[in-house]
């Protein structure tokens, strides 16, 4: 029987709709005979409980929205996976959307999740979404920023210390003897990018030896943009090229590696060292294993979901900022050059 309702079950079992509801929600309040009759009717009719509808009627959605910057980036895949693992423990589903660093797509997903009346929203924002998130909060939908520190403390956030990560990356390059370093990344409207660059500048300015730090801007944090940036660097005279590249993330770093090493035009790390950020799974498997600043991606997702559920359950909670420390992972791409003193 298609579209079996709770009334159909009650009629088939010869009990009231209220009795069926009690069997489903409070079986201890119903006689064993009634429980047996209702369960038999459910099996014979093939009744499937609409859990989502039940929770919506109770004012509690069974879904959480998650908006990420780039669904093709393995880092965000791992973050979403961590959130999903935690959500499954609470019987919650994740509705997921990738903006592709596009403010219009970001706006579309926010509209969709508001219409769906999700329990809460996790978002790795691209544009300025504060006013929109405030409107959602007024409607009872809490939001937690992911991979973005909330300096204004208007919303809870779960992120890594990107400034510290940038500083550690350049400190490492300097320690291996590099003196002409290029930060490769963009767009600079993104807080993650500016924070990592800020940390790089702190390290360069605080080094015990003279260090040059230049910026090679990219339009996105993608492999293709890394390849393009690498080609621009290769067009320079060899003596004018940097001897180290700090890429804003591993995708850009892998693109740089692809363009520089292709055709054996540049030796990595002998001529140019490369370090990325995130430590995605492909970093260790690259043609030249890539050094990177590791983020605890799955833990970030899991923690963000926990914070969101706590705030959804208690709207009086004050926003809090959870910041994890990055970890330097050293591989072949930043080995010191033979014979060069650090």
Helices and strands as residue ranges (DSSP letters): H 6-13, H 17-25, G 27-29, H 32-45, H 51-57, E 63-68, H 74-88, E 93-98, H 103-115, E 120-123, H 130-138, E 142-146, E 156-160, H 162-175, E 180-185, H 191-206, E 212-217, H 223-234, G 238-240, E 244-247, H 250-261, G 262-264, E 273-278, H 281-284, E 291-294, H 297-313, E 321-324, E 327-329, G 332-334
